[in-house]
């Protein structure tokens, strides 16, 4: 029979996981940042541009030294993700709110916000740029996907996501014709990207809260990282789940990123303070990288030799466990709050880090730390 402390620990992990489901609404997982995907690269000689969710700013880092070299302040309320046009002329920053719901447009030549586009609901971190860079697809907390014309800077379509409601993540087919909407209930449904018509019935992913996903270069394979269960692989032509790779239910796989060659996938286990590297072909665990802080997101250099990982401090600035009353479950509740408080990072004075890893060894090579909460940006490539 498990001990009382073990039971408390297990209960606490489920409490933490439950709280994080709510926190995903405030701090959702980010879309993938493979440099081969439009919107995820700043060019061959570009900088690393990151949204500082905790400080309402966008920060640029030198990819060789990780020195902070530029800051664009007041880009909007809680910026989550950046997408950059293929010609590097503009960046689009999704702001989650709560004070304002919008996508901010940054002119890279002047490094200033030139427009803020209101969205119908808070913009999630999983906005997707079309292959040609013409349209930005923005899923929101009010169960719609809004389509922004990146030239006119106007919303040209609003697609209601009703089957089932609540897009936790979206992917766009390579030809731009299909929007795949992943629901927090653990399903994925294909919609016509222009009319919003449902193209096929939803299928169950074998897990819940798929806060991240990806699509293969040929559009035939979809991936979903479910916060509860793990990695799901979907064959698009047959519209069937072909594999569900289980991860510990309380590990908190918050996001994941395909390597540029598509052979590996790096999964950020937010609660377990670790990064898991998997073989996308076999599902084999190739490496487990233990971390000191909670990993949020991985971006790669174009050659795949360097992984840039953003972390948040899950404990500083809040009540520590040693200060908590000695009551069953209280220390786990404190731990859970500490691991989901990135939303208030500025008020709490939390640290956030960007760390470069050698992908061949899984070892960190450079790091930089500042105040706030870095999420997902664009990377040189």
C-alpha positions in Angstrom: 0.0 0.0 0.0 1.4 3.4 -0.9 2.5 5.7 2.0 0.5 8.8 3.0 3.3 11.0 1.6 3.2 9.1 -1.7 -0.6 9.5 -1.9 -0.3 13.3 -1.1 2.3 13.6 -3.8 0.2 11.8 -6.4 -2.9 13.8 -5.4 -0.8 17.0 -5.6 0.4 16.1 -9.1 -3.2 15.7 -10.3 -4.1 19.0 -8.6 -1.2 20.6 -10.4 -2.3 19.1 -13.6 -5.9 20.3 -13.1 -4.7 23.8 -12.4 -2.6 23.8 -15.5 -5.5 22.9 -17.7 -7.0 26.2 -16.4 -3.6 27.9 -16.8 -3.4 26.8 -20.4 -6.2 29.2 -21.1 -3.9 31.9 -19.6 -0.6 30.4 -20.8 -1.3 28.1 -23.7 1.3 26.1 -25.4 3.0 27.5 -28.4 3.0 26.5 -32.0 6.0 24.8 -33.5 9.1 26.8 -34.5 10.8 24.7 -37.1 12.7 27.2 -39.3 11.4 25.5 -42.5 7.9 26.6 -41.5 6.8 30.0 -42.6 6.9 32.6 -39.8 9.4 30.8 -37.6 12.7 32.2 -39.0 14.3 35.6 -38.9 16.6 34.9 -41.9 20.1 33.5 -42.3 21.7 36.4 -40.3 18.7 37.1 -38.1 18.3 37.6 -34.4 16.3 35.5 -32.0 13.1 37.5 -31.4 11.1 36.4 -28.3 7.8 37.7 -26.7 8.3 38.4 -23.1 4.9 37.4 -21.8 5.7 38.6 -18.3 6.8 42.1 -19.4 4.5 43.0 -22.4 7.5 43.4 -24.6 9.5 41.8 -27.5 13.2 41.1 -26.9 15.9 40.3 -29.4 19.0 38.2 -28.6 22.2 37.6 -30.4 22.1 33.9 -31.4 25.8 33.4 -30.9 26.1 35.0 -27.5 22.5 35.1 -26.3 23.2 38.8 -25.3 20.0 40.9 -25.2 20.5 43.4 -28.0 17.1 45.0 -28.5 13.8 45.6 -26.7 10.5 46.7 -28.2 8.4 47.8 -25.2 4.6 47.9 -24.8 3.7 45.6 -27.7 0.5 44.6 -26.0 -1.0 42.7 -23.1 0.7 39.4 -22.4 2.3 38.6 -25.8 2.5 34.9 -26.4 4.0 34.2 -29.9 5.7 35.9 -32.8 5.3 35.1 -36.5 7.5 36.9 -39.0 6.8 37.3 -42.7 9.2 35.4 -45.1 10.7 38.7 -46.2 11.3 39.7 -42.6 9.5 43.0 -43.0 6.9 42.5 -40.3 6.3 40.6 -37.1 2.9 39.6 -35.8 2.5 39.3 -32.0 -0.5 37.6 -30.5 -1.5 39.3 -27.2 -3.6 37.2 -24.8 -5.0 40.0 -22.6 -7.0 40.3 -20.3 -7.0 44.1 -20.7 -6.9 43.8 -24.5 -7.3 41.0 -27.1 -5.3 41.8 -30.2 -2.5 41.0 -32.6 0.2 43.7 -32.7 2.0 44.3 -36.0 5.7 45.3 -35.7 7.5 47.0 -38.6 11.0 45.5 -38.4 12.7 48.4 -40.1 11.6 50.9 -37.5 11.2 48.3 -34.7 7.9 49.8 -33.7 4.2 48.7 -33.5 2.4 50.1 -36.5 -1.0 48.5 -35.8 -2.9 46.6 -33.2 -5.7 44.4 -34.7 -8.5 43.5 -32.2 -9.4 39.9 -32.0 -12.7 38.2 -31.0 -11.4 36.7 -27.8 -7.9 36.3 -26.5 -5.4 35.2 -29.1 -3.8 31.8 -28.4 -0.1 31.1 -28.9 -0.8 28.7 -31.7 -1.3 31.2 -34.5 -0.2 29.8 -37.9 1.2 31.7 -40.9 0.3 30.3 -44.4 3.2 29.0 -46.5 3.2 32.0 -48.7 3.0 34.4 -45.7 -0.2 36.0 -47.0 -2.5 34.9 -44.1 -2.2 34.6 -40.4 -4.6 32.2 -38.7 -5.4 33.1 -35.1 -7.5 30.8 -32.9 -9.0 32.6 -29.9 -10.6 31.8 -26.6 -14.1 32.4 -28.0 -13.9 29.4 -30.2 -13.2 31.1 -33.5 -10.3 31.2 -35.9 -9.7 34.7 -37.3 -7.8 35.1 -40.6 -5.6 38.2 -41.0 -4.4 39.4 -44.4 -0.8 40.2 -43.7 -0.7 42.9 -46.4 -3.8 44.9 -45.7 -3.6 44.1 -41.9 -7.3 43.4 -41.8 -9.3 40.4 -40.6 -10.8 38.9 -43.7 -12.5 35.8 -42.3 -13.8 34.5 -39.0 -14.3 30.8 -38.9 -16.5 29.4 -36.0 -15.1 26.3 -34.5 -18.2 24.4 -33.3 -17.3 20.7 -33.6 -16.5 20.5 -30.8 -16.0 24.1 -29.6 -12.7 25.5 -28.3 -9.7 25.2 -30.5 -6.7 24.4 -28.3 -4.4 24.3 -31.4 -4.6 24.6 -35.1 -2.6 23.4 -38.1 -2.9 24.5 -41.8 -2.5 22.1 -44.7 0.5 22.9 -46.9 -1.8 24.0 -49.7 -3.7 26.4 -47.4 -7.1 24.7 -48.0 -7.7 23.0 -44.7 -7.6 24.1 -41.0 -7.2 21.3 -38.5 -8.7 22.4 -35.2 -7.6 20.5 -32.1 -10.1 20.6 -29.3 -9.3 20.5 -25.5 -11.7 17.6 -25.4 -9.1 15.6 -27.2 -10.3 15.6 -30.8 -9.2 17.1 -34.1 -11.6 18.2 -36.9 -10.8 19.4 -40.4 -12.4 22.6 -41.6 -12.5 24.3 -45.0 -10.0 27.3 -44.6 -12.3 29.6 -46.7 -15.9 28.6 -45.9 -15.4 27.1 -42.5 -17.3 23.9 -43.5 -16.6 20.7 -41.6 -14.8 18.4 -44.0 -14.7 15.1 -42.0 -16.0 14.0 -38.6 -13.8 14.7 -35.5 -11.5 11.9 -34.4 -10.4 11.2 -30.8 -6.7 11.7 -30.2 -6.3 9.2 -27.3 -5.7 12.0 -24.9 -6.9 15.4 -23.7 -5.8 19.1 -24.1 -3.8 18.9 -27.2 -2.0 22.2 -26.7 0.5 21.7 -29.5 0.6 20.0 -32.9 2.5 19.9 -36.2 2.0 18.8 -39.8 4.5 17.0 -42.0 6.0 18.7 -45.1 3.8 16.7 -47.4 0.6 17.2 -45.3 0.0 13.5 -44.8 0.9 13.3 -41.1 -0.5 15.3 -38.1 1.0 15.3 -34.7 -0.6 16.3 -31.4 1.0 16.6 -28.0 -1.8 16.0 -25.4 -1.2 17.5 -22.0 -2.9 14.3 -20.7 -1.4 11.2 -22.3 1.4 12.2 -24.8 2.1 12.2 -28.5 -0.5 11.2 -31.0 0.2 10.6 -34.7 -2.6 10.9 -37.3 -2.6 9.6 -40.9 -4.4 12.4 -42.8 -5.4 10.5 -46.0 -7.1 7.7 -44.0 -8.1 10.1 -41.2 -7.1 7.7 -38.5 -4.9 7.7 -35.4 -1.9 5.5 -36.1 0.0 5.8 -32.8 -0.4 7.2 -29.2 2.8 7.4 -27.3 2.1 7.6 -23.6 3.9 10.1 -21.4 3.4 10.3 -17.6 0.0 11.8 -17.0 1.3 14.5 -14.6 4.5 15.3 -16.5 2.8 18.3 -18.1 3.9 18.1 -21.8 3.2 21.8 -22.5 4.8 22.0 -26.0 7.0 20.2 -28.4 8.9 21.0 -31.6 9.9 19.0 -34.6 13.6 19.2 -35.6 14.2 20.8 -39.0 14.7 17.3 -40.6 11.5 16.1 -39.0 13.2 13.1 -37.5 13.1 14.1 -33.8 10.6 15.8 -31.6 11.6 17.7 -28.4 8.8 17.7 -25.8 8.8 20.2 -22.9 7.5 18.5 -19.7 6.6 21.6 -17.8 5.8 19.9 -14.4 8.7 17.4 -14.5 11.4 20.0 -15.4 12.7 18.0 -18.3 12.9 17.8 -22.0 12.2 14.5 -23.7 13.7 13.8 -27.2 11.7 11.3 -29.2 12.2 9.6 -32.6 9.2 10.5 -34.7 9.4 7.3 -36.7 9.6 4.8 -33.9 8.4 6.8 -30.9 11.6 5.7 -29.1 12.8 8.0 -26.3 16.3 9.1 -27.4 17.2 11.4 -24.5 15.9 13.0 -21.4 17.3 16.3 -20.5 16.8 17.4 -16.8 16.4 21.1 -16.3 16.4 23.5 -13.3 13.4 25.5 -14.3 10.1 24.7 -16.1 10.7 24.4 -19.9 8.2 26.2 -22.0 9.2 25.9 -25.6 12.0 24.8 -28.0 13.1 26.5 -31.2 15.9 25.3 -33.5 18.6 26.8 -35.6 18.1 26.0 -39.3 20.7 23.2 -39.3 19.2 21.6 -36.2 22.5 21.8 -34.4 21.3 24.2 -31.7 18.1 24.1 -29.7 17.0 27.4 -28.0 14.8 26.6 -25.0 12.8 29.1 -23.0 12.2 28.5 -19.3 10.2 30.2 -16.6 10.9 30.3 -12.8 8.1 28.3 -11.2 8.8 29.2 -7.6 10.3 32.6 -6.9 8.1 35.5 -5.8 5.4 33.2 -4.3 4.7 31.5 -1.0 7.3 28.7 -0.5 6.4 25.2 0.6 8.3 25.7 3.8 5.9 28.6 4.7 2.8 26.6 4.0 0.6 25.2 6.8 1.2 21.5 7.5 -2.1 20.2 6.0 -2.7 17.4 3.5 -2.3 18.7 -0.1 -1.4 22.3 0.9 2.2 22.0 -0.2 1.2 20.5 -3.5 -1.3 23.4 -4.1 1.5 25.9 -3.4 3.8 23.9 -5.8 1.0 23.9 -8.4 0.5 27.7 -8.1 4.2 28.2 -8.3 4.4 26.3 -11.6 1.5 28.1 -13.2 2.1 31.7 -12.3 3.9 32.9 -15.4 0.8 35.0 -16.1 1.7 37.3 -13.3 5.5 37.0 -13.8 6.0 40.8 -13.9 4.1 41.4 -10.6 5.8 38.4 -8.9 9.3 39.3 -10.2 9.9 35.9 -11.8 13.0 35.1 -13.8 12.9 33.7 -17.3 15.8 32.2 -19.2 16.8 31.4 -22.8 19.3 28.5 -23.0 21.1 27.2 -26.0 21.6 23.4 -26.2 23.9 21.3 -28.4 21.4 18.9 -29.9 24.0 16.2 -30.5 25.0 16.0 -26.8 21.9 17.5 -25.1 24.2 19.8 -23.1 23.6 23.5 -22.5 26.2 25.8 -24.1 25.0 29.3 -23.3 22.3 30.9 -21.2 20.8 34.3 -20.4 18.3 35.3 -17.7 16.0 38.3 -17.4 12.7 39.2 -15.7 9.4 38.0 -17.1 8.3 34.9 -19.0 9.7 34.1 -22.5 7.5 32.0 -24.7 7.9 31.2 -28.4 9.5 33.4 -31.0 11.4 33.3 -34.3 14.9 32.0 -34.8 17.8 32.4 -37.3 17.6 30.2 -40.3 
